[in-house]
């Protein structure tokens, strides 16, 4: 496994955007993740995978500051090498929750208007810097390939186009670090491939950084630069092509092959019976 805590590792020479150290988080008084350690550098596309209940969403919510580490043993989260993220640093984070694409079918808003919501902030909400806001929206539409449908109602978009739209909304805020929770859910195969290509392009061409949660292990393995396998703690962290096969992942999780175990027990029983 690569040492990703080293800023001079193969993943880049930049100071990590995100550093998670010895993180322990509890929900409803039960430990969900414990002693989690990893870092993410600029331009990386990292896939976060693991079974249901493994702590993926808990980890994202803690990164966003919505959940807090366990006192005394909780560890730390640093953005850009700083323990307490400034308001400027927080604006660099674009959060795209799974529910973001579940827009009401009757909603009357165009793609441009939806993306424009991401460009709003306290400084331009009352009409100030309209030109700058419009430029950010245009750039986000261009980066996500939505220029041709900019004035189309979101109710007429495909699942893949809606996902692109909510990502564009995050980009319009000038986010540099995108956190995505299950963006492939409800997206057809062609749109899924296009969306993954978009994320890869954003990393390579725009130096954006992506941390994406997904249950689609095959898609993640073929697109993310690196995979973190989480199940309470980090069981694997390394290049996508080095992710263990299903049998090895089962071993990482402490799962034994039921049939082989049964056959072994049966053979053992027979040998005992034969020895009597």
Sine and cosine of phi, psi and omega as CSV:
sin_phi,cos_phi,sin_psi,cos_psi,sin_omega,cos_omega
0.00,0.00,0.71,-0.70,-0.01,-1.00
-0.94,0.35,0.53,-0.85,0.05,-1.00
-1.00,0.07,0.99,-0.13,-0.09,-1.00
-1.00,0.04,-0.01,1.00,0.09,-1.00
-0.99,0.13,-0.17,0.99,-0.02,-1.00
-1.00,-0.04,0.93,-0.38,-0.05,-1.00
-0.91,0.42,-0.16,0.99,0.04,-1.00
-0.97,-0.22,0.28,0.96,-0.01,-1.00
-0.95,0.32,0.01,-1.00,-0.05,-1.00
-0.90,0.44,-0.23,0.97,-0.04,-1.00
-1.00,0.05,0.03,1.00,0.07,-1.00
0.66,-0.75,0.40,-0.92,-0.03,-1.00
-0.99,-0.17,0.01,1.00,-0.02,-1.00
-0.97,0.24,0.44,-0.90,0.19,-0.98
-0.88,0.47,0.75,-0.67,-0.06,-1.00
-0.82,0.57,0.64,-0.76,0.12,-0.99
-0.92,0.39,-0.67,0.74,-0.05,-1.00
-0.79,-0.62,0.74,-0.68,0.11,-0.99
-0.77,-0.63,0.86,-0.52,0.05,-1.00
-0.93,-0.36,0.85,-0.53,-0.08,-1.00
-0.80,-0.60,0.85,-0.53,0.11,-0.99
0.75,0.66,0.67,0.74,-0.11,-0.99
-0.98,0.18,0.80,-0.60,0.09,-1.00
-0.79,-0.61,0.79,-0.61,-0.05,-1.00
-0.73,-0.69,0.68,-0.73,0.03,-1.00
-0.89,-0.45,0.52,-0.86,0.12,-0.99
-0.72,-0.69,0.72,-0.69,-0.06,-1.00
0.80,0.60,0.63,0.78,0.08,-1.00
0.93,0.36,0.22,0.98,0.05,-1.00
-0.90,-0.45,0.71,-0.70,0.03,-1.00
-0.91,0.40,0.81,-0.59,0.00,-1.00
-0.98,-0.21,-0.73,0.68,0.10,-0.99
-0.79,-0.62,0.56,-0.83,-0.11,-0.99
-0.61,-0.79,0.77,-0.64,0.06,-1.00
0.81,0.59,0.77,0.63,0.00,-1.00
-1.00,0.03,0.77,-0.64,-0.03,-1.00
-0.71,-0.71,0.79,-0.61,0.16,-0.99
-0.15,-0.99,0.25,-0.97,0.11,-0.99
-0.67,-0.74,0.41,-0.91,0.00,-1.00
-0.76,-0.66,0.77,-0.63,-0.02,-1.00
-0.97,-0.23,0.27,-0.96,-0.01,-1.00
-0.83,0.56,0.71,-0.70,0.08,-1.00
1.00,0.05,-0.01,1.00,0.02,-1.00
-0.99,0.14,0.56,-0.83,0.15,-0.99
-0.91,-0.41,0.97,-0.23,-0.11,-0.99
-0.94,-0.34,0.78,-0.62,0.08,-1.00
-0.99,-0.12,0.77,-0.64,0.04,-1.00
-0.96,-0.29,0.91,-0.42,-0.08,-1.00
-0.81,-0.59,0.25,-0.97,0.01,-1.00
0.39,-0.92,0.30,-0.95,-0.03,-1.00
-0.94,0.35,0.18,-0.98,0.08,-1.00
-0.85,0.53,0.68,-0.73,0.01,-1.00
0.99,0.16,0.17,0.98,-0.06,-1.00
-0.99,0.14,-0.19,0.98,0.05,-1.00
0.96,-0.27,0.20,0.98,-0.06,-1.00
-0.89,0.45,-0.78,0.63,-0.01,-1.00
-0.92,0.39,-0.61,0.79,0.07,-1.00
-0.85,0.53,-0.67,0.74,0.02,-1.00
-0.89,0.46,-0.72,0.69,0.00,-1.00
-0.88,0.48,-0.71,0.71,-0.02,-1.00
-0.90,0.43,-0.52,0.86,0.05,-1.00
-0.96,0.29,-0.65,0.76,0.07,-1.00
-0.85,0.52,-0.62,0.78,-0.01,-1.00
-0.98,0.21,-0.13,0.99,0.01,-1.00
1.00,0.06,0.12,0.99,-0.02,-1.00
-0.99,0.13,-0.37,0.93,0.14,-0.99
-0.85,-0.53,0.43,-0.90,-0.05,-1.00
-0.90,-0.44,0.56,-0.83,0.08,-1.00
-0.89,0.46,0.36,-0.93,0.07,-1.00
-0.90,0.44,0.77,-0.64,0.01,-1.00
-0.84,0.55,0.56,-0.83,0.04,-1.00
0.96,0.28,-0.66,0.75,-0.04,-1.00
-0.90,-0.43,0.22,0.97,-0.20,-0.98
-0.98,0.22,-0.32,0.95,-0.04,-1.00
0.98,0.20,-0.34,-0.94,-0.09,-1.00
-0.52,-0.86,0.35,-0.94,0.11,-0.99
-0.77,-0.63,0.79,-0.61,0.00,-1.00
-0.84,-0.54,0.68,-0.74,0.13,-0.99
-0.94,-0.35,0.79,-0.62,0.04,-1.00
0.80,0.60,0.61,0.79,0.07,-1.00
0.98,0.22,0.15,0.99,-0.02,-1.00
-0.88,-0.48,0.65,-0.76,-0.02,-1.00
-0.95,0.32,-0.68,0.74,0.01,-1.00
-0.97,-0.24,0.95,-0.32,-0.04,-1.00
-0.92,0.40,0.74,-0.68,0.06,-1.00
-0.98,0.19,0.22,-0.98,0.04,-1.00
-0.87,0.50,-0.57,0.82,0.03,-1.00
-0.91,0.42,-0.65,0.76,0.02,-1.00
-0.92,0.38,-0.65,0.76,-0.02,-1.00
-0.88,0.47,-0.57,0.82,0.01,-1.00
-0.92,0.38,-0.31,0.95,0.00,-1.00
-0.99,0.15,-0.08,1.00,-0.04,-1.00
-0.97,-0.22,0.81,-0.58,0.04,-1.00
-0.95,-0.32,0.90,-0.43,-0.06,-1.00
-0.99,-0.17,0.84,-0.53,0.02,-1.00
-0.86,-0.52,1.00,0.02,0.00,-1.00
-0.94,0.33,0.28,-0.96,-0.02,-1.00
-0.86,0.51,-0.60,0.80,-0.05,-1.00
-0.96,0.29,-0.16,0.99,-0.07,-1.00
-0.88,0.47,-0.52,0.85,-0.04,-1.00
-1.00,0.02,-0.09,1.00,-0.01,-1.00
-1.00,0.06,0.90,0.43,-0.03,-1.00
-0.99,0.15,0.60,-0.80,0.05,-1.00
-0.84,0.55,0.70,-0.72,-0.07,-1.00
-0.90,0.43,-0.43,0.90,-0.04,-1.00
-1.00,-0.01,0.03,1.00,-0.06,-1.00
-0.88,0.47,0.67,-0.74,-0.02,-1.00
-0.94,-0.34,1.00,0.06,0.02,-1.00
-0.48,-0.88,0.65,-0.76,0.00,-1.00
-1.00,0.08,0.23,-0.97,0.04,-1.00
-0.86,0.51,-0.70,0.71,-0.01,-1.00
-0.87,0.49,-0.65,0.76,-0.01,-1.00
-0.93,0.37,-0.64,0.77,0.03,-1.00
-0.89,0.45,-0.73,0.69,0.01,-1.00
-0.90,0.44,-0.58,0.82,0.00,-1.00
-0.89,0.46,-0.43,0.90,0.04,-1.00
-0.89,0.46,-0.51,0.86,0.02,-1.00
-0.95,0.32,-0.39,0.92,-0.03,-1.00
-1.00,0.06,-0.12,0.99,-0.01,-1.00
-0.97,0.23,0.66,-0.76,0.14,-0.99
-0.47,-0.88,0.04,-1.00,-0.07,-1.00
-0.88,0.48,-0.41,0.91,-0.08,-1.00
-0.99,0.13,-0.42,0.91,-0.06,-1.00
-0.83,-0.55,0.11,0.99,-0.11,-0.99
-0.88,0.47,-0.48,0.88,-0.08,-1.00
-0.96,-0.27,0.50,0.86,0.13,-0.99
0.98,-0.19,-0.11,0.99,0.02,-1.00
-0.97,0.25,0.54,-0.84,0.06,-1.00
0.83,0.56,0.70,0.71,0.02,-1.00
-0.89,0.46,-0.62,0.79,-0.01,-1.00
-0.89,0.45,-0.71,0.70,0.01,-1.00
-0.89,0.45,-0.63,0.77,0.01,-1.00
-0.91,0.41,-0.67,0.74,0.02,-1.00
-0.90,0.44,-0.63,0.78,0.02,-1.00
-0.91,0.41,-0.62,0.78,0.03,-1.00
-0.91,0.41,-0.62,0.78,0.03,-1.00
-0.91,0.41,-0.73,0.68,0.00,-1.00
-0.86,0.51,-0.66,0.75,0.00,-1.00
-0.92,0.39,-0.66,0.75,0.02,-1.00
-0.90,0.43,-0.64,0.77,0.04,-1.00
-0.90,0.44,-0.64,0.77,0.01,-1.00
-0.93,0.38,-0.69,0.72,-0.03,-1.00
-0.89,0.45,-0.53,0.85,-0.06,-1.00
-0.99,-0.16,0.09,1.00,0.06,-1.00
0.94,0.35,0.56,0.83,-0.07,-1.00
-0.92,-0.38,0.20,0.98,-0.06,-1.00
-0.85,0.53,-0.66,0.75,-0.07,-1.00
-0.94,0.35,-0.34,0.94,-0.01,-1.00
-0.90,-0.44,0.31,0.95,-0.08,-1.00
-0.84,0.54,-0.58,0.81,-0.05,-1.00
-0.98,-0.20,0.28,0.96,0.04,-1.00
-1.00,-0.01,0.59,-0.81,0.05,-1.00
-0.91,0.41,0.67,-0.74,-0.01,-1.00
-0.90,0.44,-0.35,0.94,0.01,-1.00
-0.92,0.39,-0.27,0.96,-0.03,-1.00
-0.98,-0.21,0.08,1.00,-0.06,-1.00
-1.00,0.06,0.40,-0.92,0.14,-0.99
-0.98,0.22,0.19,-0.98,0.02,-1.00
-0.86,0.51,-0.65,0.76,0.01,-1.00
-0.91,0.41,-0.62,0.78,0.00,-1.00
-0.93,0.36,-0.58,0.81,0.04,-1.00
-0.91,0.42,-0.67,0.75,0.04,-1.00
-0.88,0.47,-0.66,0.75,0.06,-1.00
-0.87,0.49,-0.61,0.79,-0.04,-1.00
-0.91,0.41,-0.68,0.73,-0.01,-1.00
-0.95,0.30,-0.48,0.88,0.12,-0.99
-0.93,0.36,-0.65,0.76,0.05,-1.00
-0.88,0.47,-0.60,0.80,0.04,-1.00
-0.87,0.49,-0.66,0.75,0.04,-1.00
-0.92,0.40,-0.65,0.76,-0.01,-1.00
-0.92,0.40,-0.52,0.86,0.00,-1.00
-0.91,0.42,-0.33,0.94,0.06,-1.00
-0.99,0.13,0.06,1.00,-0.05,-1.00
0.92,0.39,0.53,0.85,0.05,-1.00
-0.91,0.42,0.63,-0.78,0.06,-1.00
-0.96,-0.28,-0.38,0.93,-0.05,-1.00
-0.83,-0.55,0.92,-0.39,-0.04,-1.00
-0.99,-0.16,0.80,-0.60,0.11,-0.99
-0.95,-0.32,0.89,-0.46,-0.07,-1.00
-0.85,-0.52,0.77,-0.63,0.00,-1.00
-0.95,-0.32,0.96,-0.28,0.05,-1.00
0.80,0.60,0.82,0.57,0.00,-1.00
-0.95,0.30,-0.19,0.98,-0.05,-1.00
-1.00,-0.01,-0.12,0.99,-0.02,-1.00
-0.91,0.42,0.78,-0.63,0.04,-1.00
0.97,0.23,0.20,0.98,-0.02,-1.00
-0.96,-0.29,0.74,-0.67,-0.02,-1.00
-0.94,0.33,0.19,-0.98,-0.14,-0.99
-0.86,0.52,-0.74,0.68,-0.04,-1.00
-0.89,0.45,-0.69,0.73,-0.01,-1.00
-0.93,0.36,-0.56,0.83,0.03,-1.00
-0.89,0.46,-0.72,0.69,0.01,-1.00
-0.89,0.46,-0.65,0.76,0.01,-1.00
-0.91,0.42,-0.63,0.77,-0.01,-1.00
-0.92,0.39,-0.67,0.74,0.02,-1.00
-0.91,0.42,-0.62,0.79,0.05,-1.00
-0.90,0.43,-0.63,0.78,0.05,-1.00
-0.86,0.51,-0.74,0.68,-0.03,-1.00
-0.89,0.45,-0.65,0.76,0.03,-1.00
-0.89,0.45,-0.67,0.74,0.02,-1.00
-0.90,0.44,-0.63,0.77,0.01,-1.00
-0.88,0.48,-0.59,0.80,0.02,-1.00
-0.94,0.33,-0.74,0.67,-0.08,-1.00
-0.96,0.28,-0.69,0.73,-0.15,-0.99
-1.00,-0.07,-0.49,0.87,-0.07,-1.00
-0.92,-0.40,0.05,1.00,-0.01,-1.00
0.84,0.54,0.48,0.88,0.13,-0.99
-0.97,0.24,0.34,-0.94,0.02,-1.00
-0.86,-0.52,0.70,-0.72,-0.10,-0.99
-0.79,-0.61,0.75,-0.66,0.21,-0.98
-0.86,-0.51,0.92,-0.39,-0.12,-0.99
-0.84,-0.54,0.80,-0.59,0.12,-0.99
-1.00,0.05,0.71,-0.71,0.05,-1.00
-0.38,-0.92,0.55,-0.83,0.13,-0.99
-1.00,0.01,-0.17,0.99,-0.03,-1.00
-0.99,0.12,1.00,0.07,-0.10,-1.00
-0.89,0.46,-0.61,0.79,-0.01,-1.00
-0.90,0.44,-0.72,0.69,0.00,-1.00
-0.89,0.45,-0.68,0.73,0.02,-1.00
-0.89,0.46,-0.69,0.72,-0.05,-1.00
-0.90,0.44,-0.51,0.86,-0.06,-1.00
-1.00,-0.02,-0.07,1.00,-0.08,-1.00
-0.78,-0.62,-0.68,0.73,-0.05,-1.00
-0.94,0.35,0.53,-0.85,0.05,-1.00
-0.96,0.27,-0.47,0.88,-0.13,-0.99
-0.47,-0.88,0.53,-0.85,-0.03,-1.00
-0.82,-0.57,0.71,-0.71,0.16,-0.99
-0.93,-0.37,0.87,-0.49,0.03,-1.00
-0.98,-0.18,0.89,-0.45,-0.11,-0.99
-0.92,-0.40,0.74,-0.67,0.17,-0.99
-0.49,-0.87,0.98,0.21,-0.11,-0.99
0.99,0.11,-0.74,0.67,0.16,-0.99
-0.71,-0.70,0.02,-1.00,-0.04,-1.00
-0.99,0.14,0.90,-0.44,0.00,-1.00
-1.00,-0.07,-0.42,0.91,0.04,-1.00
-0.48,-0.88,0.63,-0.78,0.07,-1.00
-0.49,-0.87,0.95,-0.31,-0.03,-1.00
-0.01,-1.00,-0.08,-1.00,0.00,-1.00
-0.84,0.55,0.58,-0.81,-0.07,-1.00
-0.83,0.56,-0.63,0.78,-0.05,-1.00
-0.93,0.36,-0.22,0.98,0.00,-1.00
-0.99,-0.17,0.06,1.00,0.04,-1.00
-0.87,0.50,0.77,-0.64,-0.02,-1.00
-0.86,0.50,0.41,-0.91,0.05,-1.00
-0.95,0.31,0.09,-1.00,-0.11,-0.99
-0.86,0.51,-0.63,0.78,0.01,-1.00
-0.89,0.45,-0.69,0.72,0.01,-1.00
-0.93,0.37,-0.60,0.80,0.05,-1.00
-0.89,0.45,-0.62,0.78,0.04,-1.00
-0.87,0.49,-0.64,0.76,0.02,-1.00
-0.91,0.42,-0.64,0.77,0.05,-1.00
-0.87,0.50,-0.55,0.83,-0.03,-1.00
-1.00,0.06,-0.05,1.00,0.00,-1.00
0.98,0.22,0.39,0.92,-0.02,-1.00
-0.99,-0.11,0.80,-0.60,0.03,-1.00
-1.00,-0.09,0.46,-0.89,0.06,-1.00
-0.95,0.31,0.92,-0.39,-0.13,-0.99
-0.86,0.52,-0.73,0.68,-0.09,-1.00
-0.92,0.38,-0.67,0.74,0.03,-1.00
-0.88,0.47,-0.62,0.78,-0.01,-1.00
-0.91,0.42,-0.67,0.74,0.00,-1.00
-0.90,0.43,-0.71,0.71,-0.01,-1.00
-0.88,0.48,-0.64,0.77,0.01,-1.00
-0.89,0.45,-0.67,0.74,0.02,-1.00
-0.91,0.42,-0.64,0.77,-0.01,-1.00
-0.90,0.44,-0.69,0.73,0.00,-1.00
-0.89,0.46,-0.61,0.79,0.01,-1.00
-0.91,0.41,-0.67,0.74,0.01,-1.00
-0.88,0.47,-0.69,0.73,-0.02,-1.00
-0.89,0.46,-0.66,0.75,-0.04,-1.00
-0.91,0.42,-0.56,0.83,0.03,-1.00
-0.93,0.36,-0.69,0.73,-0.01,-1.00
-0.89,0.45,-0.64,0.77,-0.04,-1.00
-0.93,0.37,-0.39,0.92,-0.03,-1.00
-1.00,0.06,-0.15,0.99,-0.03,-1.00
-0.97,0.23,0.00,0.00,0.00,0.00
